[in-house]
Amino acid sequence: LNHYQTGTNSFRVAALPPSILTDLPATTNFYAGHTASFKILADGTAPLAYQWYTGATSTTPINGATNEVLAFACSPADDGVSYRVVVTNSVGSVTSSVVVLTVSTNLQIVGPLTSITRNVGSAAVFEIVADGALPISYQWHKGDSTPIAGETNAVLWLSNVQSAADGSSYYVSIINPYTSLDSDPAMLTVQDRAVTKSPTG
């Protein structure tokens, strides 16, 4: 029995303290209203416990932040706040680097408007793709800056376009609680159909 116990004990893996395999970046940027997410990858003898903190030296833990991932909807008040996580097991603990959160409130156009050509009687559509701080709303305008009533989505649909609309331009105002941005205008060209055929039968 003594020989057996000596042999099995020699194969026992020693408990290892936590170590960080993938650390936090120095800084990260998110738009206000979006989900800010930080992730740590650690190793060591299980079980590993996680606790997130704000600030480089704060000893007050973030309530409920006890996973390898910290995620929350960020706001302008979070701009410049730093975060870190302490990983602990039965042997010891290790502290991650500190990441500083930058929260942006601006808007940007990812996909601009494109001018289009349509035949008389066809439908026409303009679409804008924007990103930025949430919530984002839209207001479409004709070229003379007249708001188009009820057109408050990212897509403007025009049905049964006629020759009178040829040469009309459209643009969209993109709005969030912090700023607004107008797109460049796009032109609608309306042309006659090559052949007009009346249905029969």
N, C-alpha and C positions, 0 to 999 in steps of 0.2 A: 504494500500500500504506500509506503514511504517513497519507493522508487517511482510509482505511478504518479503520485502527487507532485514530485519533483519534476517529472517529465512534462506533465500538463501545464504546470506553472511556467515552465520555460517558454511555452508557446503563447502565453498571454500577452496581448497587445497593450502596451502602456498607454494610459489615458493622455490625450494631447490637448493642450489649451487651444482656444479659438485662434484662427489666423484668417486674415482677409485676403481672398483671392482676387476679387474685383472691387476696387475702392470707388468712392464717390468722386465725380468730377469736381474741379475747383469752382466752377460756376455753371449755371444752367438758366435758360430763358423760356418762359411760357407766357402766353397771352392771358390777360385777366378773364376769368370765367371758364378757362380750360382747366383740365385736371393736371396738376403738377405731380410728377411721380419720380421718386428716388428709389434705387434698388442697390442692395449690397449683396455680394456673394462671399460667404464665409465657409470655413472648414474647421474641423476639430471633433473631438469626441462628443457624440450626441448624449443628451439633447442640448441644442443650442438655444439660448434665449436672447431676444432682441429688445432693445429699448431706445426709442428715438428721443432726441432733445433738440431744442432750439438754442442757438448761440454756441460759441466755441467752448465756454466754460460753465454754462448753466447746469445746475443739478436738479432742476425741476423737469420731470419727464413730461412728454406729450401724452395726454390721456388716450389710452387705447392703441397707441402706436407701438405694437409689440411683434411685428412681423419683419421679414427681410425687405418688404416694400412699404414705403410711406407714400400715400396718395391722398390728395385733397384738392378741392376746387379753390384755385388761388384768386386773390383780389389785389388791388393796388396796395392795400395795407401790408401785404406780404413782401413787397419789393424791398430787397436788401437784407431780408432775414436769412440767417444761416442755420444749417441743420447738420446733425451728426448722429451716429448710432453706436451704441455700445453692445457688443456681442459677448455673452457670458456662458460658461458651462461649469461643471463641477471642479475644474482644474484652475481656471483663471478667466480673464476677460481681455478684450482688445477693443480699442476705440477707432472708428473710421476717421478719415480726413473730414474736413468741414466743407460743405457745399453752400454757396451763396446763391439765393434765388433772385432772379431779375424778372419782374412782372411788367409786361408791355401793355399799353392801352391803345396802340395805334391800329390802323387798318391798312391792308394792302390788297391790290388786285392781282390775283393769280392767273385768271383767264380773262383777257379784255374782250370788249365787244368787237364783232366782226361785221363789216358791211355785207349786205346780201342783195341778190337779184331774184325777183319772183315774177311769175306771170299773173296777169289780171285774173282775179277770182281765186287765187291761191291763198294759203295761209303763210304767215311769216313769223319767225320767232327770233328774238334776241336773248342772249343769256350772258350773265356776268358771273364770274367765280371769284369770290373774295374770301379773305381770311383775316383774323384779328380778334381783338377782345370782344367777348360776348356780353349781351345779345346783340346780333346784327339785324338791322332792318333796311328796307329798300324803298325808294320812291323813284318811279320812272318819269321822265320829262320828254316832251317834244323839243325840237331844236331851239325854239324860242323860249325855252325854260319853263313852259307851261306844264304844271304837274298833270299827269294822266290819272284821273280819279280811279281809285281801287287797285291800281297796279303797284303793289307793295311786296312783290316777291322777286327772287333772283332771275326769273324768266318773264319776258314780256311776249304774250301771244297776240298776234293780229290776224283776224280772219277776214277772208274775202276782200283782199286788198284791191284797190282800183287805181286807175291811171292818175287820179288826183293826188294820190299819195306818193307819186314818183318824185324822188329827190328829197323826201322827208328825212330828217335826222332825229336820232333818239339818243339819250344818255340817261344814266341812273345815278342817283345819290345813294351812297352807302353810309349808314349811320350806326353808331353805337353810343353808349352813355357818355363817352369821353371825347369823341371827335367825329368828323364826317369827311367824306371823300367823294368827289365827282369823277365818274369815268370819262374817258374821251368819247366823243359822239361816234355813232355808226350810221351809215346811210342806207336807206331802203330805195332800191331801184325797181320800178314796176314796169314791165314790158308787155306788149300785146302778145297774145298767143299766136304761134305761127299759123295754126289752122283752127278755126272755130267751127265746130260741128254740132248740129242740133241732134239730140237723140231721137230715134224713131222706134216705134214698135214697143 
